[in-house]
């Protein structure tokens, strides 16, 4: 999944329905990992507690591991992105620097390249 651009604007509330659909697809396809590829929110920083809580409540309904790649809407300061705290939630990995992850019992390599000013 990519670019949900979650906001706390009531007109965008329908976007949170994706969690139910993602959880169903994880079960149906016996997912071994799930990826959100950037732009968790519309604004880069200064999110309301209501928005952050709604995002976390949705994320923890998903089967781990969950990898979230930092997009260009996910930070003001690359060295201290807003959602870096997600790394403290078991089963969630927020990636803000180049990372290589081995999946499926070490047989599948996935390279993650988050948004950065110099590619």
Secondary structure, DSSP 8 states (H G I E B T S, - for coil): -----B-S-GGGGGGGGHHHHHHHHHHHTT-S-EEEES--BSSSS---HHHHHHHHHHHTTS-S-EEEE--TTS-SSGGG-GGGGGGGSTTEEEE-S-EEEEETTTTEEEEE----S--
